[in-house]
Amino acid sequence: MFARILAIVVIAASASAQAPPRRATNIAALLTFPVFYHGRSVLIVGTVATEKDGKVRVSDGSTSLRVVFKGSAPDGNDEIRGEFWDLGRMKSDDPRLVSIDLRQTFGVDPVVADMLLRQRRTLDPAKRREIIFDIQRYLAKQQYYVQLASAVNVAVWDRALRNYGPNLGFDWGGRLMAAWLDR
């Protein structure tokens, strides 16, 4: 239901006497152990590609990961240095996220993220259920169109129609090919 969003944030290095230690890793390790790498400086090698909607992803051939650049991102095979963030472990008011529009960049609604975090940390079942109902009410207000399944059924047909039975699907042609009118 709620997909975990992982990202590498590439930030321009600040001037200091020593560079912060970076962990050389690969995308599979980042996706498998997000808790270990969360908030740490990492270095990965992969193919950087910009999608049609402007989102930047790094890929190793089998899996890919979202990358947020502070500036322009070069396409092609590249070495990426940055900080790894597991957004599922961060609050929407985290100081590191102040300059990033979560809804625009990651498709994350900060209100829902906070409510989900609150319900995970609540032990009382009655309070937890109420928080879940609050989440449902909030999401229902955000929803503009609800698509529901609809059945196609023929309830009445002419008495002269022979070899035809009700069809509970969308295959009208198969049923009508064997049917005939007895007049």
N, C-alpha and C positions, 0 to 999 in steps of 0.2 A: 504494500500500500504506500508506504512512505520510503522512497528510495534514498539511500545515503548518498550525499553529494560530497565528492572529494575534489580538491583543487590544488594546484600548485600556483603560488603567487610569486611572480618574479618581480623583485623590488631592486631598484638601483642600489648598489653597495655604498654604504656610508664610509667616509674616510675614518680609518682607525689604524692603530699600529699593527694589529694582526687581524687577518680575516677570520670570521667565525668558522668553526669546523663544519664541514659539509659531509654528509653521508652519501657516498656513491651507491646508487641502488638502481632498480629497474621498476617498471610500471606494475608488474605482477606482485612484487614485494610491497609496494605502496598500497595496492588494493587488498592484499591479504592481511597486512599488519598496519592498518591506519592508526591504531592507538599508539604504536611505537613511534611512528614518524610524525605524528601530529605536533605542529609547532616547531619542527626541526628544519634546519637548512639541509636541503638535499641537492644532489646532482644526478641527473638522468640523461641518457642519450636516446634520441628518438626522432621520428619524422614529425615535424611541426606542419600543421595544415590549418588554414583558415576556412571555415565553412561559409556557406552563402549568407547566413544571418550574422556573420561577423564574429562568431565564437571561435576560439582557438583551441585546438586539441593536439596533444602529442600522442603518437602511436608507436608501438614496437612491432606491428604486423598482426598481432593477435588481439590485443586489447588497446584501449585508448583512455586518456585522462584529460579532463578539462584544464586548461591553463589560462590564468588571468595575467595579462601583461600590463605593466605600467608604461605604456608607450606602444611602439609598433612591433609586431611579431614577424620574424623572418620565416618564410615557408621553406621546407626542405629538411634534410637531415641536419640536426643541430644538437649541441650540448646545452642543457637547460639547468640553470642554477637558480634556486629560489627557496621559498619556505613552503612546506606542505601543510595544508589546513584540512582537517576533517570537519566540515561545516556542521555535521550532526552533533558535534561536541562543543560547539560555540553558541553563545547567546547572541541574539540580534543586536544587543547594545554593547557588544565587545568592542573595545577601542580600535582593534585592528580592522574592523569592518565599517568604520565610520565613513570612509571615503568611497565605499562600494555600495551601489544600489542593489540589494539582495534580490529584489523582485525582478529587476531588469536583467541582472547579470546571470543569476542562477535559477530564476523561476521559483524562488523560495519566498513564501509569505511569512514575514517575521512574526506576525501575530499567531499564526498556526504553529510555527516552530516553537514559540514560547509555551503555548498551550500544551503541545505534545510533550515537551520536556517536563512541564508541571505535572501532567497526569502520570508520567513514568515514575516520578519521584513521590507520588502520593500513595500511602500505604492503605488508608481507609477505603474500602470498596465503595461505600456510598458517596464519598467525596470524589473519588476517581470517576465513578459513573456520571456524576454531575458535570465534571470537567469534560468528559467525552461528549455529553449532550451539548455543552457549550460549543465545542468544536464543530459538531454537526450543524448547530444553528448558525454559526458564523459562516461555514462553508455554503450552507443553503442560501444565505443572503448574497454570496458572491457568484452564485450560479445563475446564468442567464437563460440557459436552455437545457431541458432535461429530455433526453431521448429514451423512450420506453419501447419495449417490444410490443408489436401489435400483430394479432393473428388475422389471417385472411381466410374466411370461411364463407361457403355458399350455403345459405339457409333454405332457399326455395328454388325449385327449377320446374320447367314445364313438364306436364304429364307425358308428353310424347317423347321426351328424351330418354333413350335407352342406353344401357351399359355404361352408366356414369355413376360414380360414387363421390362422396365428399372428399375433398383434398385438403389436408392440413398443412400444405407447404406452398411453394411458389411454382410448382411444376404443372402449369395449366395445360401445356401442350400435350404431355403424355397421356393425361386422362381424356382429353378431347379427341385425340386421334382414334380411340376405340369407340367413342360414343356416336350414336346416330339418332335421327328423328324418325319415329314410327308414326307417319300420318297417312 
